Amino acid sequence: MTVRVVLADDQALLRGTFRLLLESEPDIEVVAEAGTGAEAVAQARDTRCDLVLMDIRMPDMDGIEATHLITADESLAGVKILVLTTYETDDLVVAALRAGASGYLGKGTAPEVLLNAIRTVAAGESLLSPAATTALIGRFLTRPDPPRGRLAASLSALTAREREITTLVGVGLSNEEIADKLFISPATAKTHVNRAMMKVDARDRAQLVVFAYETGLVAPRQP
């Protein structure tokens, strides 16, 4: 299966470099480029791509707002967002995840890491398993007030087992690790994860992690 990618970055030279790298792989195709956030949204709609490789700092509309518009569009439900940015500050990472991004990388990352990240995110997974990323979310995502309204309703909709599994997802465990911990099969763990995602309206595993922190199922790590 070929992953169809839109490159969104305001620097044409970087877009060209990324295009050469991505198109050197037989299973990745660059279907369009965008120099602004507004162009990224338009190209996502025009191409119905699998993934947008999104920069944050762009003219006209930044990558966070573009991410929000894409992920909020029901007709683009299959489009994943992988943020690739020079600006890896905590607040921007959290804002990107809240907007609907499935993960993020710094532009200094190794080519093979970027290629694997594209495949991972396009397959519906996230880049939130490393402990450092989980700690980052834990530190900054629970600053708002305790859950009210929609978050509280979504939390109450989860069964006890689904809350338990959502908590384990929030601390970075894979389906296999959850299965080992709870003495269930990986398939059963995946089923519980999928049901929890559906009930809390999480488009992917990354959003379920965000939900776990926002609702207090997972406590923030101390810096």
C-alpha positions, 0 to 999 in steps of 0.5 A, spaced: 500 500 500 502 506 498 502 512 503 500 518 499 503 525 502 502 532 502 508 536 504 506 543 507 512 547 509 513 554 507 521 553 505 521 550 498 528 548 498 526 543 504 520 541 501 524 539 495 529 535 499 523 532 503 520 530 496 526 527 494 527 523 500 520 520 500 519 519 493 526 514 494 521 509 497 517 505 493 511 505 498 511 513 499 508 518 494 508 525 494 501 528 491 502 535 493 506 541 496 503 547 500 507 553 502 502 555 507 497 552 512 491 554 508 494 551 502 495 545 506 488 544 508 486 545 500 491 540 498 488 535 503 481 536 501 483 536 493 487 530 494 484 526 499 491 524 501 493 519 507 498 524 511 500 531 511 507 532 513 505 539 517 510 544 519 508 549 524 510 556 522 507 558 516 504 564 513 497 565 512 495 560 517 499 556 521 500 548 522 496 548 528 490 551 525 491 547 519 491 541 523 485 543 526 481 544 520 483 538 517 481 533 523 475 537 524 472 536 517 468 529 517 470 528 509 477 528 511 477 523 517 482 518 513 487 524 513 493 523 518 497 529 520 504 528 522 508 535 525 515 536 522 517 542 525 524 546 528 520 548 534 519 543 539 517 547 545 512 543 549 506 548 548 507 547 541 507 540 541 501 540 546 497 545 541 498 540 535 496 534 539 490 537 541 488 540 534 488 533 532 496 531 530 497 524 531 505 525 532 511 530 531 518 530 530 523 535 529 526 537 523 533 534 525 531 527 525 534 522 521 531 520 515 530 513 516 526 515 523 522 520 518 520 515 513 518 510 519 514 515 522 510 516 516 508 509 515 506 509 522 502 514 523 499 513 516 497 506 519 493 509 524 498 509 530 501 515 533 508 517 535 506 517 543 509 511 545 516 514 547 517 515 555 519 522 553 513 524 549 509 521 554 512 525 560 511 532 556 504 531 555 503 529 562 507 535 564 503 540 560 496 537 558 493 537 565 493 544 567 486 546 565 481 545 570 478 538 572 474 535 566 467 538 565 461 537 560 463 533 554 470 530 557 466 528 563 460 525 559 465 521 555 469 519 561 463 516 564 461 512 558 467 508 559 467 501 563 471 500 568 476 496 564 476 501 558 478 506 563 483 502 566 486 500 559 485 508 557 490 509 563 495 504 560 495 507 553 496 514 556 502 512 560 505 509 553 503 502 553 502 498 547 497 493 546 502 487 547 504 490 553 497 492 556 495 484 554 501 482 558 499 486 564 492 485 564 493 477 562 488 478 556 490 477 549 493 483 544 486 482 540 482 483 546 486 489 548 486 492 541 478 491 541 478 495 548 482 500 546 478 501 539 471 501 543 474 507 548 477 511 542 470 511 539 466 512 546 471 519 547 471 521 540 478 520 539 480 519 532 487 515 533 491 513 539 494 519 540 488 523 541 486 517 547 493 519 550 490 526 550 484 524 553 487 520 559 491 526 561 485 531 560 481 527 564 486 526 570 486 518 568 493 519 568 497 524 573 502 528 570 510 527 571 514 531 575 519 535 571 
